[in-house]
């Protein structure tokens, strides 16, 4: 991740998998601008990091990592 969390050590808890609807998720709020507009964090997780998390989740629930890649 970039932005304000770039130098912070982070971890993912991958053995407690649940389902969440995008309708129920909120953006991280950063406050308001001088003009009164709401400010949100828009950092994007790098593809490599997301793949690491997906592999760890797969291992934690007993699935092979090969299920995460497309077969030719």
Order of alpha helices (4+ residues) and beta strands (2+ residues): beta-beta-alpha
